[in-house]
């Protein structure tokens, strides 16, 4: 028998020389005396124990397919007996510290038991529920028989070919020693094994989620990672003999597990079922002897394949036989395992199915157990097999790679550092890859079925049917099927049937798997990549349908794009399509959207296990530097919230302060001009709200500081954009990437500036005479009562919570007033009467009831967010419809309850006579300010600021929409609803466009003038070189100016979230890097005069530059510059930058139309002059 390369160390005896006409000499027989791996048999003309090389890719030197004479008796005395080679191999590796040929048939049986007696047993009840009990049991026996037979064929092939180490060698031999056959088999072999490893990562997380229940804080991805880590360490033993000990434990505990589950299913009162089909909602427990008439082909095929895949494991058999001491004993192990399989699979599947029934059946069947203790106890005994089966396939894959990397070296058979590091690295790679693909692909389990259909068709049936036919043809010739009459024909037919069965798996099985994946997407049964949702057998979060997941969108990019642009349409469609909750894939992750019915609203309001703060912290990266404003909002001590509740909401002095600040701002911004004039309402509304809020938050002195106003206003938007940019990056990279992203960097700078300005304010207050400042700076000190806190974070947190949402509501309310001018005069009368009697006081604002109703109607139609009552489950929760949601699930309620007549119509007086019509009130029909524990504590301040601003405008100005302006539209970006204030284009954008057009026009005009009139040369005192340097300096300075203006213009333009995605940001880096390489390398190749138009000064180059980068493009500076412009636009996420890049491209294209012919003519003229001189 042949050993795997370098199995053994050679003894002291000297070997005879190799036969030069038959074997290649090997360098592994140096003074170290290491065995190359393959002993020659005497019948081949070699010497027993002689070493020879065998290429696994090209042409393996093997015994022929018919290596045994027909009818030869496999005895120990026969020269062709493989035990001779095996014995020699064992002798050769006797001096090694790691011995591979050490497996007895009992240990091999343990390995087979661990491979077949596994968790898959618990899916048999489900298969029987689809196929019916009788057909299911028949198929179990038939498939077991077929796998037993094909496994014996594998064994016979391995005896004939002792040099076989794994199934890849067999794949090459079967298909005419072709290179492609080896590679194809190797790819299928490694993918199959790695996918099984990944599957066990998920199964491990399923077990841990089941044991932990739903009241834990470890993400499912974390559980998968733990499983991969543990499995990696368990995979480290390098011999199957050592793994056989773990295999024995695995098989034993699995048997105990399924035995307990079977007993528990029989003794408990009733099964559990799954969400939506809990006992007894589907009636009494029933089972089917034959399949139901409603069983589809896809369902039946999947059930059949599920049974088949559990038995198919021939892929590992060649690897096991290669390490057996006596390969002839393999059938003993095989028969023992097959008999046990048939008994255990049939009894467990049938008994559990009969007791749990068709309606309440789950896969794995542990989930069918109604008693939680029964479920956890029986499932717990599966731990060893959950780990070991993945370990077994990892070890088989690692051997395949390791034995080829270290063939002919001492590291293969000895405990060397290099050997162990190599072995560990190979295992680590397989487990990391398995973990990643299992988490990245949302439908991984179904994809595993698809891979099984593709691969097991070959490894389970096709290979062995072909192997039998080729062996018999080698034994008896082309007419082998006639040699023994009916028996030969029957055996030939059986193996042809095996090939056809394999083709059935390959075609129908693949079809069923693909259809299953499509059905899963249609029913939204798949989560997202690296999902934290629990996959425990007692919870079914994926029973909630999704509205925007689609097949093939593995990374959810298309789903997220549809969310950003069509969120309202998606929510409306989901509410119409589904009768209950549904899921929507967002840039925040998956969100469960609840219908806006009183049942769900009250459930969210009263559930103590739902947290709004946790949801905000997760969505906006609490704890990241630069996001301190979010930290203040989420402070578990609630310092900021207490300030709002105890002081801001009940302090009437804040009304007077805010009113005074607004009057001053109005006089300055809108003037007292009696003529109609246009104003930028969107921008002004932000200024008004920021000034009123700042006057209350930090006092009038700091509020009037323009730097502070700009800081708190822009910080909120920068933080939102920074959060959007971070969400586009994988979670594992965010702790690093946030240091590099422009918006994140800007947020950190603004936090530092806020701290500095507040330190100065504290110092100023400390230096002045004692004064009672009625603002949040003073109130924070009082509430903190000596406890440490971040004053800057608190102020930024207040800005985040108030400015943006208040501005949007103020902007939209005035727009709605202008669109319904009949409201203006009644409102003006009401406001005038209230202020004349009470002034801007609490009483005066309270009497503005029509204004209150108008604002509330605007808020009803444009609540700021398409969803409200956003929460994260801090422990397991059960929806009113019975579906259980695990810890970490995020949910929200649609913001648009259909509880009003003519809900699409704007009626400003809708809430005028409503007893609950006050703007700050909340109910199940109007909950824009939230409800319950998390109702907005600052809603009173918001209402006061809105009424002050609108009342001030109404009493001092007449307002209308600008003549000729389009009707304003509400824009939705994700969940956010934005007012349309008819924004104006920034002047800097035009300036940037002007510099882009000016620069190439200038240098072309200047260069042509120089060429014709020598203007610059004359200015340089007649020195052409100095003139060229002067032009170079001018062009360079203009380029710096253009770039500065461009960047400034970008910062003032709106950002689009799609351009802040991971892909877009990566593309930006690549474009900027590549563009700069092209520009700098071309400058290096041309020099200063060549770069800056020296040709026009008569400074010509001796010959054309043809090396890099001019072998890439003829104009590397222009196109490199264009790439840098585009990369910068993408990095900042600015659509306007993409448009400006188009302008750059157009400007350079036009410039080249003039430059290239002119430059060519300059050099052509020189050539003509040189030829003329030569004559």
N, C-alpha and C positions, 0 to 999 in steps of 0.2 A: 504493500500500500504506500502511496505517496503522502508525505507530510506537507502541511502548509510550510511555506518557505522558511528556512532556518529554524525548524522546530528543535533540532537537537545539536548538541556539541559532539564532534567526532571523538572517538576513543583514541587510545594510544597506538593501536595497530595502523600500519600504513596501508592505504587503499591501492588497488591495482590502477594502472593508468587508464583513462577513459578511451573508448574506441573512437578514433578521430573521424571515421566515416559515418558514425551514427549519432554521436553526442557532442555537444559543444563543451569545451572546457570551461570551468567556472572559476572566477577569481575568489570565490568564497572558500576555497581550499588552500588558503595561505597558511602561514605558520600558526594562526589562531585555530585552524581546524574546524571552521563552522560549516555545518551541513547546509547545503543549498535548498534542500526541501524535497527532492524527488528521487526515490530509489528505483533503479532500472530492474526489470525482470530479466531472467536468464534467457527467455525465449526471444528477446529482442536483440540478442547479440551482445549485450553488455554484461556487466558483472554485478552480482548481488551487492547492494549497498553503494553501487557507483552513483555519483552525483550527476545530475543533468539539469539544464535550464529549461524552463517552460514559459513561453510568452503567453500572457492571458489576453492579449489583444489581437495578436496576429495569427500564428499557427501553433496551437498547443501540440506538443509531442505526447500523444496519448496512445493507450491501447485502442484498437479499433472498436467500433460499435459491437462487432462480433468477437470480442476478445476471448470469450469462452467457447470451447468446442461444444457443439450441440450435445446435450445430455451429460456434459462433464459434471462430475461430482465435486462439490466444494468441500474438500477435506483438507485437513491441516497438512497432509503429506504431499498434496499436489503442488507442483511448482507454480501453478497459476492461482493458488489459494491466496486471497488478499491478506490473510493473517500473517503470511511470511513477511510481507512488506510492513504490516503494522508492527509486528514484533521488532523488526529491524529499526523502524522509526522510534519505537519506545526505547530501544537500546541506544540509539543515537542521541536522544534527548535526556538520557539518564543523568548526565552531568549538569544539566541546566537547572537553574533555580525555579523556572516556571515550566511546568510540564503540561502539555495540552492533551495528549492521548491518555486520559485518565478516567473517562466516563464509562461506567458500567451500564448495562441495560436498565438497571433500576434507576440510576441517576437520570438517564435519558428519559425514562418514563416520567420522572418527576418534572422534567422540563416540559414534556408534552402535556402532562396534567395541568401545569400552571398556564400553558398557552391556551388550552381548550376549555378547561373548567374555570370560567371567568364570569365577569359581570354580565356578559352577553346572554347567559342563561336566563337572566331575569327579563329578557325581552321576548322569550318564547310564549308566555301567556298572551302578549299582545298579538304575536303572529298567529296563534291559534284562534284568537277572537276574530281575525280577518278571514283566515282560511277555513275556519271550522275545525272542530276538535279532531275528527276522523282524518280528513285530508292532511291536517297539520302533523299528526302522529305518523302517518304513512310517509310523508315527505321527510320527516326526521330520520326514519330508519333508512330510506332510500339514499338520502344524501350522505348519511354516515357510511353506508356501504360503498358508495362511489368514492368517497374520500379515502376510505380504507384501501380500496383497490389501487387507486392512483398513488397512494403513499408507498405501497409495495413496489409499484413500478419505479418510483424514485429510488427506493432502496436497491433494487436490482441494478439500476443504472449506476449508482454510486459504487456498487461492488465491481462492476465491469470497468469503472473509471476511478480508481483509487486516488488519482491526483486531484479530483474535484474537491474544492474547498467550500463552494457556495453555489447558489442557483445561477449566478452569472456565468460561471464556467459551463454549466449545462446548457444555458441559452446559446452560447457560442458553438458548442459541439453539435447541438441539434440542428442548427441552421448553417451547416457547411463551413464551420470555422470562420465565419465572416466577421469582419471588424464591426460592422454596424449592428450585428446581432448581440455582440458582447456589450456594446455601449447602450443599446436600447434596453437590454435586460438590466444593466446596471442602473440606469436612470429609473426604471420602474421599481426596481428593488429598493433603492434608497428613498424614493418618494413614498412608496408604500409604507416602509418602516417608519419614516419620519412623521408621516401623517398619523400613524397609530400612536406614536409617542405624543404628538400634539393632542390627539383625542384623549389620552390618559391625563394630560394636564387639565383638560376641561372636566373630565370625570372626577378628578381629584378635587377640583373647585366645587363641583356639584356635591360631593360628599361633605366637604367642609362647610358649605352653605347650609346643607341639611342639618348638620350637627349644631351649627351656631344659631340656627333658626334665622329670624330676620332682625333680631335685636343685637346687632353688632355693627362695627364701624370699619370692617375690612372689606375693601373692594374685591369683587370677584376676580379681577385681574391679579390682585395680590395673592389670592388663594392659588390661582394657576401658577404664579411665579414660585410660590412655596413648594407646590407639587413638583415643578420642574427641578428645583434646587435639591430637594430630597432625593428625587429619582436619579439625578446626576451622581450623587454620592453612592447610592446603592448600585449604580452601574459600573463602579470602578474595578471590581474583581475581573481578572483577565481570562479566566478559564470557565468553561461551562460546568466543570466539576464543582467549583466553588459556588457558582450560581444555583446549582441543583439543590443545595441546602436551603436557600431562600425559596426555591421553587416548591419544595416539599411543604414548607410553612404556608406558602400562598395557596396551594391546592387544598390543604387541610382546612384552613380558615374559610376558604370559599365554600367548601362543602358544608361547613357548619352554618355559614351565613344563609345559604339557600335552604338548608334544612329548617333553620329557625323561621325563615320567612314563610315556608310552606306550612309549618305547624301553626304559626300565628294567623295566617290567612284562614285556616280551618277553624280555629277556636274563637276568633273575635266575632262580635255581634254583626258587624257590617263593614264593608270596605269604605274607603275615603272618597275616591274619585278625584277629579281635577276641578279647577275653578270653572264655574258655570255648569258643572255636572256633578255636584256634590251629592252624596247619598242623603236622602232618598229621592232627590229631584227627578231621577230618570226611572223611577219605579223599582220593582223588586229585582234582585240579582238573577240574571238569566245567562245561559251560555248556548252556543250554537254547535251542533254536530257537523253541519255542512255550512258552507259560506252563504251569507245573505245574498239575496237577488240584487241588492243595491251595491254590492262590492264592485269597485271599479278595477280595471286592468292595472292601473298604477298602484293602487293599494294592495292588490293581490300579489303583484310582482315584487313590491317592496317587502311584503311579509315573507315571500318565498326566499328572496335574497337574504333577508335577515337571518333565516335559519341556515342558509348555505354558508354565509360568511362566518358564522360561528364555528363551523366545522373546518372550513378551508384554512389550512396553515402549512401547506407543503413547502412554502417558501423558506422555512427555517430548517427543514429536515436535512438537506445536504450539509448545512453547517453543523448540525448535531452529530451526524454520522462521521464527519471529519475528525471529531474528537473522541470517538468511542474506542475503547480498548478492543472490543470484539464487535465489529460492524455486523457480523452475521446474526447477532442477537437482537438486532433492532426490531424485528417483527414481534418479539415478546412484549416490548414496551408499547408498540403500536396497538396490538390486540387488547392489551390491558386498558389502555386509554379509551379505545373505541367502545368497548363494552360498557365501561363506566359512563362514557358520554351518552350513549343511547338510553341507559337506565335513568341517569340523573336528569338529562334534558327533558325526556318524555314525562317522567313523574312530576318534576317540579313545574314544568309548563302546564301540564294538564290539571294538576290539583289546584294551583293558584288561580288558573283561569276559571275553573268551575266555581270556586268560592268568591272570586271578585267579579266575575261576569263580564259581559261585553261592554256595558255602558260605563262601568266605573274602572275600566282597565287603564293602566299607565305603563309606560316603558321608561326606566326599569320598573318592575312590578312592586318595588318597595313603596312607591308612591301610592299604591292601591290600599296599603294597610291603613285602617282607620285609627288605630291606636298609635299615638306619637311615640310612645316608648318602644312598642314593638318595631316600628320603623327604624328608629335609631339604633336599637340593639342589634337587629339583624344586619343592617347596613354597615355597622361598625366592623363586623368580622370580614368585610370586604377590603379593609385597608391594605393588607399585604398584596392582594392581587391587583388592586388599583395601582399600586406602585410597581409591582414586579413585572407585569406584562409589558409596560412601557420600557422597563429596564432591560427585559429580554430582547426586544427588538432594537433597542439602542446598542446593546452589546453585539448583536449580529451585524448591524451596520458598521460599528466601529471596527470589528474584525476585518470586514471587507476592505476598509481603507487602511487599517494599521498593517495588516500582513503584506499589503502591496507597497506601502511606503518603506517598511523596514525589512523587506525580504533580503536575505543574505547578510544580515548584520547581527551582531551579538545582542542588540537591544530587543530582538524578538523573543528570545528565550530566557532572558535574564533580567534581574531587577536593577536596571540602570536608570539613572536620573533622566537621561534623554528619552529612554523608552517609556517611562511612566509619564513624563511631561507630554510626550506625543499622544499617548493613549488618552490621557485626561483632556487634552486639547480637542481631540477628535470628538470625544463624548460631549464636551461642553458645546461645541459647535452644533452637534445634532440636537441637543436639548434647547439651546437658544433658538435655533431655527424652528423647531417644533412648537415652542411657546409662541413665537411671533406669528407664525401662520395660523395657529389655532385662535389667536386673539384678533388678528387683523381681518380674517374672513368671517363675516357675520353668519353665514350659513355653513360653518365648518363641518358639522355633523353630516349634513346632506352632501357636502363635497366629499367627505370621506366615503360615503356610499358610492358616489360617482367614481372615485378613484378605485374602489374595490371592484366595481363593474369592469373598469378598464384593465386593471392589473390581475385580479383574481381569475379572470377569464383565462389568462395565460398560465399563471402560477398554480391554479387549481385544477385545470382540465386540459387545455390545449397542449401545453408542454408535454404532459405525460402520455396523452394519446399519441402524439408524434413520436415520443421516445420509445413506446412499445412497438410501434410499427417499424421504426428504423432498426431496433434491436432484432426483431424477428426477421426483417429483410436481410440483415447481416448474417443471421444464423442459418436461414433456409433459402435465401435468394428471393427474387421478385415474386415468385409464386408461393410465398410462405403461408398465405391464407388457405392454401389447399393441402398442405402437408399432412395434417391430422384430421382431415375431413371436416365434419360438422363442428368439432371443437375449435379448430383453427379459424373457421369462418365466424363462429360465434364470438371468439375473442377479438378478431379483427373488427367485427361489427361493433362490439362493445367499445373499443377504443376510438373508432370513428364517431360513435355516439358521444364519447367524452369530448371530442373536439367540437362536435355540434353543440353540446351543452355549453362549452366555453364560449362559442360564438353567440349562443342565446344570451349569456351574461353580457357579452360585449355589445350586443345590439339592443335587445329588449331591456336588459338591466340598465344600460346607459340611458335609454329613453325614459325609463321609469324614474331614475335618479334626477334627470334634468327636469322632468315634469314635477317632481316633488319639490325641487328648488323653486320653480316658478309658482307652484301653489303656495309655498311658504311665503313668497313675496306678496302674492295676492292677498293672503290672510294676515300679512304683517307679522309673521311668526319669528322674524329675525331681528336681533338687536343690532347695534353698531359695533365697529371695531373697538377693542379695548373697553368693552362695556362693563360698568360696575353693577349692573342689575343682577340680582340673585338668580342663580340657576338651580337652586335646591329643589329636591323632588317634591317638597311640600308647597312650593309657590310657583305660580305660573304668570309672571309679569308679561310674558309675550303673548298672553291670550288677549291683550288689549291691541286692537288693530292699529296700523299706522296709515297715515294719509299720504305720505310723500316718499316712502322708500320704494325703490325700484330695483329689479334684477340687474346685476352687474355693477351697481353703484356701491362697491365694497367700502370705499372711504367716505361715503355719504356726501361727496362734494356736490353732486347734482341735487340731492335732497336739500342740502343747505342753501344752494343757490336759489332753488325754488322757494325756500322759506324766506330768504332775504327780499325777494322781489314780489312774491305772491302770497304772503302769510295770511292776509285776510281772506283771499279766495280759498286757500287750503282749509282754514278754520271753518268758514261757512260750508264748504263741501263736507268736511268731517262731521259737522253737526247734522247735516242733512242725510248723509250716507249711513252713519252709525247711530244706533239707538242709545248709546251710552258713551262712556269715556273712549277717547282714542289718543294715539300717540302722534307726535310730530317731531321729525328730526330737525334740530335747529343748530345754529353755531354754538349754542351753549351746551349741546348734548340733547338727549331725548327729553321731551316734555309730555306729560300726560295732561290732556286738555279735558276738563270736565264740562258738561253741559251747564248753562246758566239757569238751572232750575233751583227753586227754594231748597229741595232735598240736598243737593250737592253743596250749595252755598252755606247752608246751616251746618252741614257736616264739616266743611273746612273751618268755619268760624269757631266751632266748639271743640275741635280735635286738639288735644294738648300735645300730641306727638308730631305736629306739623309746625315748622319754624320758618318764618319769613326771613329772619336774620341769617340763618344758615344758608338759605337760598341765595341771598344777596352776596354773602361772603364767598360762596362757591363761584358765582357768575362773574364777580368782579375782583377776584384774586386777593382777598384779604390776606395780609401778611407780607405781600410783596413790597419792596421799597418803591416809594412813589404813590402807593395806593393807601397811604395812611388815612385819608379821608374815609375810606371804606372801613378801616380798622376802628375808627371812632364810632361809626354807625353800628358796628357789630360788637362794641365793647360790652362784655357780659355784665359789667357793673352798671350799665345804662346811664352813665353820667350825662351824656348829651341829651338823651331822651328825657331824663328827669329835669334838665334845664328847660327844655321845650314845654313839658307838661306843667311845671310849677311856676314858671316865670313868663315865658314868651306868650303862652296861650291866654294868660289871665292878667297881663300887664297892660293897662289902658294907655300908659305913657308911650308905649311903642307905636300906637296909632297916631298920636300927635307927631312923634319924631318922623315916622314914615311919611305922613302927609306933608310936613314942612320940606323934607328933602325932595319930594316929588314936585312940589310947586316950583322950587328953584330950578329943578332939572327941566321942567316943561318950558319955563320962560327962556331958558338958554337954548334948548334943542329945537323947539317949535316956533319960538319968537312970538311977537304980538302982531305979526303982519295980518292985516284984515283981508288980504286977497287970498284966493285959493292957491295953495302951493303944495308940492308933492313932498312926502316924507317917507323915509325908509322905516316902515312900522315894525318889521321884524327885528331890525337892529335896535331901534329905539326901545322896544318893549324889553329887550334884554337889559339895556342900560337902566331903565326905570326900575325893574325888579331888583337888579343887583344893587342899586343905590338905596332903595327902601330897605332891603334886607340887611345891607351892610350897616346902615344907620342903627338898626336894632341890634345887630350882632356885635359890632365892634365900636359903636359910638359915632357921632357925627364927624369928629375930627379925622379918624382914619377912613371913614366912609367916603370922604371927599377927596381922598388921595387917589389920583388917577391910576397910579401903579397898583394899588390894592384892588381897585375895581377891575382892572384888566386881568389881574392874577386870579381872583376868585371866579370871574366869568369864564376865562379860557381854561382854567384847571378842570372844570367839570367836563368840557368837551374833549380836552386832551385825554382825560381818564377814560371816557367812553371809547375813544378811538384806540387808546392803548390796550384796553381790554379786548376790543374786536381783533386787533392785530395779534395779541397773544393767543386768542382762541384758535387762530388758524394754524398754530404750531402744535406738534405732538406734545402731550402733557409732560413727557420725560425731558423735553428740551426747554420747556418754559423757564425753569429756574436759571438757565444760562442765557437764553435768547432775550429775556426782558432787559438785560443790561445793554443790549445792542440796539433795540428798536427805538426809532426817533421819538415816538410819542411817550414811551416809557421813560426815556431819558429826560424829556421835557417835564414830565410829572415830577421826577425826582428833583429837578432844578427848581420847580415852583414850590415844592414842599420846603426846600432849603430857604428860598426867598421869603416864604410866609413865616418861617421861624425867625428869621432875622428881623423882619418888620414888626412882629409881635414882641420880640425882645426889646426893640426900641420903644414900642408903645408901653410895655410894662415899666421900662425905665422912666419914661416921661411921666407916667401916672405916679410913680413912686416919688419923683422929684417935686411934683406939685402939691399944693395944700390938700389935706384930706377932703375927698369928694366922693359922694355916692354916685357912682356911674351906673346908670340903669341900662346895662347891656349884657350880652351873654359872656363877655370876658369876666365881668364881675360875678355874674351868677355861676359860672363854672367854678370859680374859686370857692364860692359858698357851698355848692353841691359837693365838690370834691372833698371839702373838709379835711384838708391836709393830705389826702391821697394823691399819689403821683398821677399825672395825666399829660398828654401831649396837646398843648393849647393850639398849636398850628393844625394838628389833625382834627381837633374839634371844630375849628372854624371852617376848614375845608369840607368836613363832613356836613356841616350845616349848609354850606353852599351847594354841595351835591344834592342834598335832600330838598332844596327849595328853589334854586334859581331856574334850572332847566324846565322842570314841570310847570312851575308858575308862569314862566315866560310863554310857554306853549299855549297854556289855557288863556292867558291875557291876549295874546296875539289872535287866537282863533275867535275869541268872544267879540273883539272889536270888528273883526272881519264879518262875523255873522250879523252884528248890528248894522254894518254898512250894507250887507246884502238884504237886510229887511228894514229899510229906512222908516217904516211905519212905527217901529219901536222907539225911535230916537226921541221924539217929542214927549211921549209918556214917561220915558226914562228921565229925561232932562227935568221935567216937572217934579217927579218923585225925588230926585237927588237934590234939587234946589230947595224943596220944602224941608227935607230932612236936615240939610246942612244949615239952613237958616235957623231952625229950631234948636238943633243940638251941636252943630259943627261936626268936624271929623272926630267923633267920639264913638264909643261902643253903641250908645243909644242911637246916634245918627246913622251909623252903618246898619244897625238892626232894622231900622225903618225903611231901608232901601229894599223892599221885598220883591218888587218887579225885577230890579237889577239882580237880586239873588236868584230869581227864577230863570232869568236869561242866562246867567253864567252856568247854572246847573243844567239847563237844556243844552248848552254848548258842550258841557262836560259829558252829558249823556251820549251825544253823537260822536264826540271826539274825546274819549276818556284818557288820552295820552298813550295808552297801551291797548293792544287788541285783547290782551288777557289781563286778569287781575287776580288778587288773592293768591299770589305766587308763594309756594311753600316747598320745603324739603322735609321729607319724612325722617325724623330723628330716631324712629324705631318702626317696627312693622305696623302697618295700618291696613284696615280692611275697608274698601269702598262700600258705599251703600248697596251696590249690586252684588257684593260677596267676593269680589276679586281682591286678593291680598297683594299689597305693594310692599316690597322690602325696604329696609333702611337705605337712605340715600336717594330714593326716587323723588324727582321733582315734578310738581304739578301746578296747575293754574286753572282758573275758571274763565270762560269766555266773558268778555266785557259787555256783551250786548244781549241782555235778557229781553225776550219778546213779551214784556208785560204791559206795554202801552198801546193804546189805539194809534193808528197811523204812525208807527214807530219811525218811518223814514222821513217824516215831515218835521221841519223845524218850527216849533211853537214856543216863542219866548215866554208866554204866560202859562206854560204847561203846569208848572209847580206853584203858581201864585196862590191858589186856594188849597193847596195840599198841606195838611197838618204836618207832614214830614218833609215839606218842601225846602226847608232851610238848607243852604248849600252844604253846611258841615255835617248834616245828618246822613246816616247810612242805613240801608235796608237791603232786602233781597232783590229789590228792583233797581237799586242805584247804589253801587258800592265802589265808586271810583277812588274814594279815600280809604278803601279797605274795610274790614269788619273785625269785630272781636278783639282779641288781645293785641293784634298788630294793626289796629286802625291808626291812621296817620296822626301822630300827636301834634303836628304843626299845622293841621288843617285850619285852625282858627286864625293863625297868622296869615296863611295863604289867602283865606277869604277876605281878611281885612285889607291886605295889599291889593288884591284884585279890585275890590270895591273902591278903595281910595284912588287907584289909578284910573279906573273907568269913570268914576264920578268927577274927577278933576278934568278929564278930557271933555266930558259932556257939558260941564258948566262953563268951560272956557272956549271950546272950539265946536265948530260944526264939521262933521266928517262925512266922507263918501269915498267910494273906490275911485281910483284914478280913471279919468275918462279914457276910453279905448282899451283899458286893461282887460286881459282875459279873466274869466271867472276863476277865483282861487280854488285850487284843488288840495285836498288833504293827501299827503304822501305817506305811504307806509314802507318802512324799512325794517324788515323782521317784524317783531311785535310792536315796534315803536310807531306812533302816529305823529306826523309832523305837520304843523300849519304851513301854508304856502304864502309867505309874505311878499312875493314878487321881488326876489333878491336882485340886487344890481351887480353888474360885473365890476370887479376891482380894477382900478386904473393900472396897477402894476402888471396885470396880465397883458395889456396892450403894450406897455413899455418893454416887457420881455419879448413879445413878438417883434417889436420894432428893432431891438438889438440883434435878434436872430437874423432878420433880413438885412440889417445895415452892415454887419461885419463882412460877409463875403462880397457884398456890393462895394464896400470901401476898398478892400485890398485888391480887388480886380481893377477898379478904376485907378487906384494909386499906382499899381504895377504897370498898367498900360500907359499911363501918363509918363511914367519913368522911362519906359521902353522907347516911346516916340520922342520925348522932349528932354529926358535926363534931368527932370525937375529935382528929384531927391538927391541925385549925385551932385548937382550944382549946390544945393543947400548944404551938403556935406563937404563943401570945399573941393569938389571935383573928385572925391574919393568914392568910387562905386561901392567898395566894401563897407565903408562907414554908412553910406546911404542905405544899404541893405540891412545893416544892423539897426539903424534907426527905424526902418519899417517893421522889422521883426519885433522890436520893443513895443511899438505902437499896437501891432496886431495882438501881441501877447497880453498887453494891458486891456485892450478892448475885449479879449476873450474872458479875462477875469471879471470884468464888469458885466459882460453878458451872463456868465455863470451865476454871479451874485444876484443879479436881477431875476434870473430864472428861478433860483432857489427861493427868493423872497416871494415871488409870484405864486409858487407852489404852496408855500406855507399859508397863504391867504385864500387858497381855493378849497372847495369841499373835498372831503376824502370819501372814496367808495370802498366799502368793506371787501368787495370781491378782489380788489387790488392789494389787499393786506393779507391774502391767503398765504399759506406755507409755500405753495408752488410759485405764486407771484413774487414773493420775497426772495425765494431761491433764484428765480430767473433774474431778478433785479441785480443780485450779487454777481451772477455770471455775466450779465451784460456789461455792468460797470467794469468788472475785472478784465473781460475780453476787450472792451473798447479802449481801456487805458493801455493794454498791451499793444494793440494795433497802433495807437497814437505815439506812444513813447518809442516803440521799436522802429517806427518809420522815421521819427526825428533822429534817432541814433544812426540809422542807415543813410539819411540824406545830409545830416549836419545842419547847421544854422542857415547857411545860404541856400542849400537845397530845399529846406523846409519853407523858408520865408521868401520865396519868389526871386532867388538870386539870378535865375535865368533872365529875368526882365532887366537886370542890371548889367547883363553881359558876363555874369559869372556862371559859366556853364560847366556841367559835370563832364568828366572824361568819357564815361560810358553809362548806359542805363543800369539802374539798380534792379536786379532780378531776384535777389534773395528774399528771405522773410522780412517784412510781411507782404512784399509786393508779389510774391508767388501765391498769395491768398486772394488778394484783391488789388486792382490797379490803383485804388484811391483809399488806402488804409486810414489816413488821417480823417478824411471826411466820414467814412462809415464807422470808424472807431468812435468819433465824436458823437455821431447819431446814436450809436449803441449806448453810450454813456448817458445821453439825454434821456433815452427811454428807460434805462435802468434806474436813474434817479427818480423819474416819474412813478415807476412801479414801487420803488422803495418807500416813497412817501404816500403811496396809494392815491395819487391825484389824477383823475381823468383828464383834467386840463393839461397836465404835463404830457400825456399821451398825444393830445392834439397839437401841442407845441412841438413835440418830436416830429410829427408829420410835417409841420412847417419847416423844421430843420432839414428834413429829408428833401423837401421840395426846393429849398434854397440852395442846398449843396448840389442837387441834380442840375439845376439851372446854371450854377456857377461852373460846373464841369463842362457844360455844353460850350461855354466860352473859353475856359482855360485850356482844355486838352488840345483843341485845334491850334490855338495861338502858340502854346508851348511847343507843339510838334513842328510848327512852321519856324520857330526860332532855331531849333536844332537842324531842321532841313536846310535852313539858310546857311548855317555854319558848314554843313557838309558840302553845299554847293561852292562855298568860298574856298574850302580846303581842296576840293577837286580842281578848282580853277587855278589855285596856286601850284598844285602838283603838275599841271600842264606847263 
